[in-house]
Amino acid sequence: MSADLSTWIAASLGHTPRDIAPFERALTHGSQAKANYERLEFLGDRVLGLVMAEWLFELFPNEPEGALSKRFNALVTGAVCADVARGLGVAAQLKLGKQARDDGASDSDNVLGDVMEALIGALYREAGLDGARRAIRTAWADRASRELTVPQHPKSALQEWAAANNRKAPAYEVVERSGPHHAPRFRVKAVIGTFAEAEAEGSSKQEAETAAATALLDKVRQGARG
């Protein structure tokens, strides 16, 4: 197992581990062992943030802080980290307890996103910032540069639409929380006063709010065109 894992890490992260233990821990869910990915996730989250901020600073030398922040926030979400993890085949390497496995934790955005950050943390500890930087830039590929215009967060876009159309500011309400602790599902309702509302789901409250804002923005824009 360790030899196979070492080969996978070398292929996925561009680094052959000298000590496999931290990488094994980065792939271990709390349902499997107390020595799980959470501490490494804490570290990896900060490393990812630094590397991404540095990368955007280089890629967009003429953009102001606000624009860079929007790009940054769009690139380090749990959903993006989970998407990167899926692309690397992280799910097949996870160590999960039976219940977590049965509950679908191997395809949970929350779990995969956290594990991706934990792997970055483990890599940083052994290969330093240069090793982490290479791995992140390779794994995120063209995600950082593919948007020629600054992405606007759906919640910000919805708020701007409401203000421009003399409507109340959007409000968000969690209407349902379901699923196990390690793979929750949230249903959120976004409303603009009594004018319009929309609901959507996500694997986190933030993700559900974003999806609900997107749905409501589409709804009011279609109504305006109609």
C-alpha positions in Angstrom: 0.0 0.0 0.0 2.7 2.5 1.0 4.7 1.8 -2.2 1.5 2.3 -4.3 0.6 5.4 -2.4 4.1 6.8 -2.8 3.9 6.2 -6.6 0.5 8.0 -6.7 1.8 11.0 -4.7 4.8 11.3 -7.0 2.5 11.2 -10.1 -0.1 13.5 -8.6 2.0 16.1 -6.6 5.3 15.8 -8.3 7.2 14.7 -5.2 8.3 11.3 -4.0 7.7 11.2 -0.2 10.7 10.5 2.0 8.2 9.8 4.9 4.9 8.4 3.8 3.2 8.8 7.2 2.1 12.4 6.8 0.5 11.7 3.4 -1.3 8.7 4.8 -2.6 10.9 7.6 -3.7 13.5 5.0 -5.8 10.9 3.4 -7.4 9.5 6.6 -10.9 10.6 7.6 -11.9 11.0 11.2 -14.2 8.0 10.9 -11.2 5.8 10.4 -8.7 7.1 13.0 -8.0 9.9 15.5 -4.8 10.7 13.6 -6.7 12.2 10.6 -6.3 15.0 8.1 -7.7 17.9 10.2 -4.4 19.4 11.5 -2.7 19.1 8.1 -5.8 20.7 6.5 -5.4 23.7 8.8 -1.8 24.1 7.5 -2.6 23.3 3.9 -5.4 25.9 3.7 -2.9 28.6 4.6 -0.3 27.4 2.2 -2.8 27.3 -0.6 -3.9 30.8 0.2 -0.3 32.1 0.1 0.5 30.3 -3.2 -2.7 31.4 -4.9 -2.3 35.0 -3.8 1.2 35.1 -5.1 0.2 33.5 -8.4 -2.6 36.0 -9.0 -0.3 38.8 -8.1 2.0 37.7 -10.9 -0.7 36.9 -13.4 -2.6 40.1 -13.1 -0.1 42.9 -12.4 -2.5 45.7 -13.2 -5.5 44.6 -11.2 -6.4 46.3 -7.9 -6.7 44.5 -4.6 -10.5 44.1 -4.9 -10.3 42.4 -8.3 -7.6 40.1 -7.1 -9.6 39.2 -4.0 -12.6 38.2 -6.2 -10.3 35.9 -8.3 -8.7 34.5 -5.1 -12.1 33.7 -3.5 -13.3 31.9 -6.6 -10.2 29.7 -6.7 -9.9 28.5 -3.1 -13.4 27.4 -2.4 -14.1 23.9 -1.1 -15.9 23.0 -4.3 -12.8 24.0 -6.4 -10.5 22.1 -4.1 -12.8 19.1 -4.3 -12.8 19.3 -8.1 -9.0 19.4 -8.2 -9.0 16.4 -5.8 -11.3 14.4 -8.1 -9.0 15.2 -11.1 -6.1 13.8 -9.2 -8.0 10.6 -8.2 -7.9 11.4 -4.4 -11.2 9.5 -3.8 -9.6 6.1 -4.5 -6.8 6.8 -1.9 -9.1 7.8 1.0 -9.2 5.9 4.2 -12.7 5.9 5.5 -14.7 4.2 8.2 -17.5 1.9 6.9 -20.3 4.3 7.8 -18.6 7.2 6.2 -17.9 5.1 3.1 -21.6 4.0 3.0 -22.7 7.6 3.4 -20.8 8.6 0.2 -18.0 10.6 1.9 -15.6 9.6 -0.9 -17.6 12.0 -3.2 -18.3 14.7 -0.7 -17.1 18.2 -1.6 -16.4 18.8 2.1 -14.2 15.7 2.5 -12.4 15.9 -0.8 -11.8 19.7 -0.4 -10.4 19.2 3.1 -8.2 16.3 2.0 -6.8 18.3 -0.9 -5.7 21.0 1.6 -4.3 18.3 3.9 -2.2 16.9 1.1 -0.9 20.4 0.4 0.0 20.7 4.1 1.9 17.4 4.1 3.7 18.3 0.9 4.7 21.7 2.3 6.1 20.1 5.5 8.4 17.8 3.4 9.1 19.7 0.1 8.8 23.3 1.4 7.1 26.2 -0.3 8.7 25.6 -3.7 7.4 22.0 -3.8 3.9 23.1 -2.7 3.9 25.9 -5.2 4.8 23.6 -8.1 2.1 21.1 -7.1 -0.6 23.7 -6.7 0.1 25.5 -10.0 0.2 22.1 -11.8 -3.0 20.8 -10.1 -5.0 24.1 -10.6 -3.7 24.2 -14.2 -5.4 27.0 -16.1 -8.1 27.8 -13.5 -6.2 30.8 -12.3 -5.8 32.4 -15.8 -8.8 31.2 -17.8 -11.1 34.1 -16.7 -10.1 37.2 -18.6 -12.7 39.2 -16.7 -12.9 39.4 -12.9 -15.4 36.9 -11.7 -18.2 38.4 -9.6 -19.6 36.3 -6.8 -23.3 35.5 -7.3 -24.3 37.0 -3.9 -22.6 40.3 -4.8 -24.2 40.3 -8.2 -27.6 39.7 -6.7 -27.1 42.5 -4.1 -26.1 44.9 -6.9 -29.2 43.9 -8.9 -31.4 44.5 -5.9 -29.9 48.0 -5.3 -30.1 49.0 -8.9 -33.8 48.0 -9.1 -34.8 49.6 -5.8 -35.5 46.3 -4.1 -34.7 45.1 -0.6 -31.3 43.6 0.0 -31.2 39.8 -0.4 -31.6 37.6 2.7 -30.7 34.0 3.1 -32.3 31.3 5.3 -31.3 27.7 5.9 -34.6 25.7 5.4 -33.2 22.2 5.7 -30.0 20.5 6.9 -29.7 16.8 6.2 -27.1 14.1 5.8 -24.4 12.8 8.2 -21.9 15.2 9.9 -19.1 14.5 7.5 -21.2 14.9 4.4 -24.0 17.4 5.2 -26.5 18.9 2.7 -27.9 22.3 3.2 -31.0 23.8 1.5 -31.1 27.6 1.5 -33.8 30.0 0.5 -32.7 33.4 -1.0 -35.3 36.1 -0.9 -35.6 39.7 -2.1 -38.4 41.0 0.2 -41.7 39.7 -1.1 -40.6 40.2 -4.7 -38.9 37.0 -5.5 -37.3 33.9 -3.9 -35.4 30.8 -4.9 -34.0 27.7 -3.2 -30.9 25.6 -3.8 -28.7 23.0 -2.1 -25.1 22.6 -1.3 -22.6 20.6 0.8 -22.0 23.7 3.0 -24.1 26.7 4.0 -21.9 29.0 1.9 -22.2 26.8 -1.1 -26.0 26.6 -0.8 -26.3 30.3 -0.4 -24.2 30.9 -3.5 -26.3 28.4 -5.4 -29.5 30.0 -4.2 -28.2 33.5 -5.1 -27.4 32.2 -8.6 -30.9 30.7 -9.0 -32.6 33.9 -7.8 -30.4 36.1 -10.0 -31.3 34.0 -13.0 -35.0 34.2 -12.1 -35.1 38.0 -11.7 -33.1 38.6 -14.8 -35.4 36.4 -16.8 -38.3 38.2 -15.4 -36.8 41.5 -16.4 -36.2 40.3 -19.9 -39.8 38.9 -20.1 
